[in-house]
């Protein structure tokens, strides 16, 4: 995620980059925790008291449309956001909801080709592994 690129894209779209929107973008830069909109809101609300959850959701939607974040639907009640839009998979802990990045075991192009061979018009490629992380497994063992 490159802030200069995002600023340029906002300007090209004629959308004002408010301090709140910029703070949301900066909070995502280098973030590997895969935060939800509520996580981002909670991080920023003290520093930006006028920030609303709606602004966070709208900014995330715009970043998604720009191709600057990926929306992950790993949890049934909330979306998570990943500023790393390079092709990769995820592993999700079903206990603590931790999410980690995984490199593709098979190149995404191969998965895409297989789906196309079955007659699909592919919109996205995602692989999700569900399990219990080491920390949760250790807690349960004690």
C-alpha positions as CSV (number, residue, x, y, z in Angstrom):
1,X,0.0,0.0,0.0
2,X,1.5,3.2,-1.2
3,X,0.1,6.4,0.4
4,X,1.3,8.6,-2.5
5,X,-0.5,6.4,-5.0
6,X,-3.7,6.5,-2.9
7,X,-3.5,10.3,-2.6
8,X,-3.2,10.5,-6.4
9,X,-6.1,8.1,-6.9
10,X,-8.3,10.2,-4.6
11,X,-7.4,13.4,-6.5
12,X,-8.1,11.7,-9.8
13,X,-11.5,10.6,-8.5
14,X,-12.2,14.2,-7.3
15,X,-12.6,12.9,-3.7
16,X,-11.3,15.0,-0.8
17,X,-8.7,13.2,1.3
18,X,-9.8,14.3,4.8
19,X,-7.5,13.9,7.8
20,X,-9.8,11.0,9.0
21,X,-9.5,9.2,5.6
22,X,-5.7,9.7,5.6
23,X,-5.5,8.4,9.1
24,X,-7.4,5.3,8.1
25,X,-5.0,4.8,5.1
26,X,-2.0,5.3,7.3
27,X,-3.3,2.9,9.9
28,X,-3.5,0.2,7.2
29,X,0.0,0.8,5.9
30,X,2.1,-2.3,6.7
31,X,-0.6,-3.7,8.9
32,X,-0.5,-7.5,8.8
33,X,-3.2,-8.0,11.5
34,X,-6.1,-8.1,9.0
35,X,-8.2,-5.6,11.0
36,X,-12.0,-5.2,10.8
37,X,-13.6,-1.7,10.3
38,X,-14.4,-1.7,14.0
39,X,-10.7,-2.5,14.9
40,X,-9.6,0.5,12.7
41,X,-12.3,2.8,14.3
42,X,-11.2,1.8,17.8
43,X,-7.5,2.5,17.0
44,X,-8.3,6.0,15.7
45,X,-11.3,7.3,17.6
46,X,-9.4,8.9,20.5
47,X,-7.1,10.8,18.2
48,X,-9.9,11.7,15.8
49,X,-13.1,12.2,17.9
50,X,-15.1,13.3,14.9
51,X,-14.4,10.0,13.1
52,X,-17.4,7.9,12.5
53,X,-17.7,4.1,11.9
54,X,-19.5,5.1,8.6
55,X,-16.4,7.0,7.5
56,X,-14.2,3.9,8.2
57,X,-16.6,1.6,6.2
58,X,-16.9,4.1,3.3
59,X,-13.1,4.6,3.2
60,X,-12.5,0.9,3.2
61,X,-15.0,0.4,0.4
62,X,-13.3,3.1,-1.7
63,X,-9.8,1.6,-1.0
64,X,-11.3,-1.8,-2.1
65,X,-12.6,-0.3,-5.3
66,X,-9.2,1.2,-5.9
67,X,-7.6,-2.2,-5.5
68,X,-5.6,-1.0,-2.5
69,X,-7.1,-3.4,0.1
70,X,-8.7,-6.8,-0.1
71,X,-11.8,-7.6,1.8
72,X,-11.7,-11.0,3.6
73,X,-14.9,-12.7,4.5
74,X,-13.4,-15.2,6.9
75,X,-15.7,-14.4,9.8
76,X,-19.5,-14.7,9.6
77,X,-20.2,-11.4,11.3
78,X,-17.5,-9.0,10.0
79,X,-15.2,-8.4,7.1
80,X,-11.5,-8.1,7.6
81,X,-9.2,-6.0,5.5
82,X,-5.8,-6.8,4.0
83,X,-3.6,-4.0,2.6
84,X,-1.4,-6.7,1.0
85,X,-3.2,-7.2,-2.4
86,X,-0.5,-9.4,-3.8
87,X,-1.7,-13.0,-4.5
88,X,-1.6,-15.1,-1.3
89,X,-3.8,-17.3,0.9
90,X,-4.8,-17.0,4.6
91,X,-5.0,-19.2,7.6
92,X,-7.7,-18.4,10.2
93,X,-7.8,-19.5,13.8
94,X,-11.4,-20.5,14.7
95,X,-10.8,-19.8,18.4
96,X,-9.1,-16.4,18.6
97,X,-9.8,-15.2,15.0
98,X,-6.1,-14.6,14.3
99,X,-5.3,-14.4,10.5
100,X,-2.0,-15.0,9.0
101,X,-0.8,-14.8,5.4
102,X,0.2,-18.0,3.5
103,X,2.0,-18.1,0.2
104,X,0.0,-20.0,-2.4
105,X,1.0,-23.7,-2.6
106,X,-0.1,-23.6,-6.2
107,X,0.2,-20.5,-8.3
108,X,-3.1,-18.6,-8.5
109,X,-2.8,-18.7,-12.3
110,X,-3.0,-22.5,-12.1
111,X,-6.2,-22.3,-9.9
112,X,-7.6,-19.8,-12.3
113,X,-6.9,-22.0,-15.3
114,X,-8.5,-25.0,-13.6
115,X,-11.7,-23.0,-12.8
116,X,-11.8,-21.6,-16.4
117,X,-11.4,-25.1,-17.8
118,X,-14.6,-26.0,-15.8
119,X,-16.4,-23.2,-17.6
120,X,-16.2,-20.6,-14.8
121,X,-15.7,-16.8,-15.4
122,X,-13.5,-16.2,-12.4
123,X,-13.9,-13.0,-10.4
124,X,-11.3,-13.7,-7.6
125,X,-9.0,-16.5,-6.3
126,X,-8.9,-17.1,-2.6
127,X,-7.7,-20.0,-0.5
128,X,-8.5,-20.1,3.2
129,X,-7.2,-22.6,5.8
130,X,-9.3,-22.9,9.0
131,X,-7.7,-24.3,12.1
132,X,-6.4,-23.6,15.6
133,X,-3.3,-21.5,16.0
134,X,-0.3,-22.6,18.1
135,X,-1.1,-20.2,21.0
136,X,-4.8,-21.4,21.2
137,X,-3.6,-25.0,21.1
138,X,-1.2,-24.5,23.9
139,X,-3.8,-22.7,26.1
140,X,-6.2,-25.6,25.5
141,X,-3.5,-28.2,26.4
142,X,-2.9,-26.7,29.9
